[in-house]
Amino acid sequence: MTTVETEGEAVSAGAVSEFPPDLRPLGQVQDSYIVATNADGLWIVDQHVAHERVLFEHHLRQRREMRVEGQRLLLPIIVELKPQQLATFAGIAEELGANGFEVEPFGQRTVAVKTAPAEIRADDVERLLLEILDGVGQEVRALSLDVLRLKIAASVSCHAAIKVNMPLDHNKMAWLLRELGKTECPMACPHGRPIVLRYGLRVIERAFKRI
Amino acid sequence: MTTVETEGEAVSAGAVSEFPPDLRPLGQVQDSYIVATNADGLWIVDQHVAHERVLFEHHLRQRREMRVEGQRLLLPIIVELKPQQLATFAGIAEELGANGFEVEPFGQRTVAVKTAPAEIRADDVERLLLEILDGVGQEVRALSLDVLRLKIAASVSCHAAIKVNMPLDHNKMAWLLRELGKTECPMACPHGRPIVLRYGLRVIERAFKRI
């Protein structure tokens, strides 16, 4: 009696155009990974990083066109900042403004967030802002504007993306795969993690000793 | 950009009881491999060998209880045999009879098949009979009755089983997984090929660099 277990093995990527346009979602593993198929075999897509990639490119596009949407909060969120965070904030306040944030100084050590990027839940706004400030940190003077924009877009999209452990219906899965296929870089998330695993048909056939 | 591809790797099997009772079918790859999931991750089941295993154990059980069902053919099928096949046939005719076949000599070099195992399609009867005869071949005198029964059951179940490239609806997939789970040896087909591949949750998480 034999069971066969596979181990993931990273290989260098093919061209972006290799992301298949014809993936058909079958369902989820652990409400976290979308299982899909096409003539090439079986594909597993990490739903969080896939959505993150979609939102990341969308956000960057909006930013380039100066059209990032902010959402006015019902009540401003008061966030206490440490000295380094305050210094960073001063350095990137304008760029934050162009990314859907409206944040104003409010007392000596606090800021008031009045508007946040549209996709972000109100109860996540403070955490997102602090993550952006800490992510930039002391680099604030050295950072190019391009890199700063990438960092902000990555943080916003990570916070706004579908999480793991979330059931998705067939339409949502199909939508996500379709949107992912339209991105410029569908195979890796903004942080460089893989989005897609492929279990090629020949790998499966070999494992079953059919070839 | 990174894509990740997995390679099948055979490892020694666990106990039979390791076949999970709670597999939920998601769909098929290439109308040939059932993709299923449970809390342990992703499973791929070769539908042909899975069904073969189910039929094999069923056939052997029926044989032990002398209850193999034969199906009377509308017209007898006349099969021409080579000398070795004729000799083999003479040696195993009785056992063939206990396995749902009713085959009678018909002329010098031919036999007439009047009844065949119930699951076998009429247009496949000749091929099955020849395969059994050739599979036994010159071993006919050396073979134990037990081994002969295993050989016949393996051939019958292979011919009767669902093929690859056959669409299965959800109920059929669920039925097959359930029946496979009831077999004594759900992990390997009668010829020793694996039936089940497991892509463990931790393997998937590692491939996605989540752990």
Interface residues (C-beta under 8 A of the other chain):
Chain A: M1 T2 T3 V4 E5 T6 E7 G8 E9 A10 V11 S12 A13 G14 V16 E18 R24 L26 G27 Q28 V29 Q30 Y33 V35 T37 A39 G41 L42 I44 D46 V49 C185 M187 A188 G192 R193 P194 V196 L197 R198 Y199 G200 L201 V203 I204 R206 A207 F208 K209 R210
Chain B: M1 T2 T3 V4 E5 T6 E7 G8 E9 A10 V11 S12 A13 G14 V16 E18 R24 L26 G27 Q28 V29 Q30 Y33 V35 T37 A39 G41 L42 I44 D46 V49 C185 M187 A188 G192 R193 P194 V196 L197 R198 Y199 G200 L201 V203 I204 R206 A207 F208 K209 R210
